[in-house]
């Protein structure tokens, strides 16, 4: 039995069997007016939507006459009332169809145009049947109004033979097939098809690409997914060829390799915020869409860590430890935080589906048309960049902007751009003093390219590339975002062991990164510290890093950036322990971080303190024990830290107990020597952290 609240709510809904006839009629009139004003979402559906609009205008006139001729308490004959309620449902389905088509991408709508047209015909046939059943005589309609109903019914019947945009659809599929066979589309053909689809400027082309990509992720039309993927590549190519790599516009990106989408020049729109370090995958540097926790306790984006394991590695990329198993646990809490940050900052993130279904990567990999379109786009852009070397900064910036966007959209695109020779052409643009926006676009494009290992080699072998990155990091006129992306590029290049050593030998690289970590804003400082952490992984680099002040910078940043403690631990492990112990307050900061930091920074702080005690002995242990609350910090990490954190806390506790025991023994011996007739011993700091 329905509750009284539910019964009371029934009259408010025109779809309820107990709703007043007047409410039903008003809803019919409102729906008919809305449908009469509906516009076709694409030119090729104009005929279908125009027919719907014409029928709706006729019905709106009929319902309007009924409302005017009826009194406030309209009571229709039962048969007419039931029929009109069914008409209301059909019109609502029409409205839902219109809204659904308006939300789809135009090219997907073209692929599904036969389904859309069939659905519209079916609804018009249903509407015609209901209009034929409507007891017109019982409604007391005037002859001219009754004629309108009859006309609407006849028009709905005629709609059964409406033509479909089959020729245009066949042309698009033929174009995809040509691209798949590595045939470059003719400009006139491409332009004609896009004009018929309704894509005639760079803004609409960009919007279409974004909508298509979202529909592919959402599996909106799995039957057409391969064609949609191919169309994304084809539209990127068309955007560059037809619209001449148009002026960059603000489109909020999803990652840091992710790069920037602002111009940072005069009249530039506000840059999107840089994602917090915790939200970026340590492997790809990109904003994580599906964060997972490895058995080491570190969090990575599922796609990145899966590729890492797939390459035959079984170690943790961040800590280097051998993993006991390769199982990945979803980090739902972090995923929710990332989603909230994206909503608050207007950043679109490619989130994996909540159902946990696999991403359609195999479909993308198997789509030859999409790959060939991407290859054509990369080749076109790089040739255009080569030709624009002596033209205006504006035209060059447009091309570099498109290269940057293409380079952040997948590893295949990065490979095609790299193979086309983009790295060598981008390097000179890093020294663009007159155009800060061009410099920003160039360094970010280089960062995006550097994610691919093959491109790391191309960048490192490009003449003057490393010096150009140093110029960006040190030049006063460069924006902080450009400096930040230059540091991130160094971090990306340093992922290769041989390049890490080579970069560490370059005094300019070391000094530039250390200075950014010292004086940069928070987001820039984080990237610089991450670069320092990578460079410090090579023992021969540590001396140069310490001489440049890396230990002081990292110690000062403890508590502000979680990478700081990791840098100190890495330096201490490879010969920098003495320099760290000599820094006033460094040990105390690590103890505080061990208690108040993030999980990773707590375990790194504990690891750093253990290494300092091992390398510097009593000198370091005395500083550790002199910090108030160190015992509680060790106990807390033992109780609720990560597996690695608990091990480091136990090791630190043992080191401190050994120091305390040695101190007590030394005090006792000194007391015995000074006062042989007494048995009183001196006191030493007590540590009650027995394991």
Secondary structure as UniProt FT lines:
FT   HELIX           4..10
FT   TURN            11..12
FT   TURN            14..15
FT   TURN            17..18
FT   HELIX           21..36
FT   HELIX           43..45
FT   HELIX           46..69
FT   HELIX           78..103
FT   HELIX           106..111
FT   HELIX           113..133
FT   HELIX           136..139
FT   HELIX           143..158
FT   HELIX           159..161
FT   HELIX           166..180
FT   TURN            181..182
FT   HELIX           187..197
FT   HELIX           202..217
FT   TURN            218..221
FT   HELIX           222..224
FT   HELIX           225..242
FT   TURN            243..244
FT   TURN            257..258
FT   TURN            266..267
FT   HELIX           277..279
FT   TURN            282..284
FT   STRAND          291..293
FT   TURN            295..296
FT   STRAND          299..301
FT   HELIX           302..310
FT   TURN            311..312
FT   TURN            317..319
FT   STRAND          329..330
FT   HELIX           332..345
FT   TURN            354..355
FT   HELIX           361..366
FT   HELIX           368..387
FT   TURN            388..390
FT   HELIX           393..407
FT   HELIX           411..419
FT   TURN            420..421
FT   HELIX           422..427
FT   HELIX           428..431
FT   HELIX           436..450
FT   HELIX           453..461
FT   TURN            463..464
FT   HELIX           465..474
FT   TURN            476..477
FT   HELIX           480..493
FT   TURN            494..495
FT   HELIX           497..505
FT   HELIX           507..519
FT   HELIX           522..535
FT   TURN            536..537
FT   HELIX           539..547
FT   TURN            548..549
FT   HELIX           550..557
FT   TURN            558..560
FT   HELIX           562..571
FT   HELIX           572..576
FT   HELIX           577..581
FT   TURN            584..585
FT   HELIX           586..596
FT   HELIX           599..616
FT   HELIX           618..625
FT   TURN            628..629
FT   HELIX           630..640
FT   HELIX           643..674
FT   TURN            676..677
//
